Amino acid sequence: MESSNEVTKNLTDELLYFFNGFSSWESSVIKSSELTVSEAHAIEILGRYGRMNMKDLAGKLGVTTGTTTVTVDRLEKKNYAQREFTKEDRRMILISLTEKGMEAAKEHHKYHVDLTEQMISSLLEDEVEQLLNILKKINANTF
């Protein structure tokens, strides 16, 4: 039986291997477009949740509003996103995807679904459920 330190070391190694593989895969997908990884992540969030203000987008991306502002500026220049003033409060700006942005969000999401299907293809059905429950627990308590 492995010691707690050995289990932690092995789990750390596997998580790093997974993260590096995922990052490499995502970078290769992104390189085939004109987007950066941060731009693709912003598009994915906006595609999933719809219009939102800068603070909410930054929160979902896990970055500062300053970083998000730079990303949204670039997305606007490339015609993937647009800023809209609300009628109720002209100071409130909402970010939404353009038609081009919505297409990019759908395409990027499809890549993620395909990768997920590829990853779980080697697992049994109950293992997939266990993995899902474990990831939900980690995400709820860590990030």
Buried (B, 14 or more C-beta within 10 A) or exposed (E): EEEEEEEEEEEEEEEEEEEEEEEEBBEEBBEEBEBBEBBBBBBBBBBEEEBBBBEBBBBBBEBEBEBBBBBBEBBBEBEBBBBEEEEEEEEEEBBBBBEBBBBBBEBBBEBBEEBEEEBBEEEEEEEBEEEEEEEEEEEEEEE
